[in-house]
Amino acid sequence: MKYDLVTFGEAMIRLISPDHMRLEQARSLNVSVGGAEWNVAVNVSRLGLNIAWVSRLVDTWAGRFLPGLKRERFGGPFEQC
């Protein structure tokens, strides 16, 4: 497949307490994903361009979470290499 843009880099998972609580007061956490390469790839893919994001994922919940999130939320073609 031919890509319009290929990004190389990591993605970070951020755990956020609701309502700006201190972490020790929170009973649940919201999850968000970020990182420069990830953000560029996601936003360019929403423009309808063919994007590849190249990274190495760990074999933990975090490494399995990112591809699932990618399939669930991103518009446009976006492939993990």
Beta strands, then each sheet from edge to edge (+ up, - down):
strand 1: 5-8
strand 2: 12-16
strand 3: 30-34
strand 4: 51-54
strand 5: 78-80
sheet 1: 1+ 4+ 5+
sheet 2: 2+ 3-
end
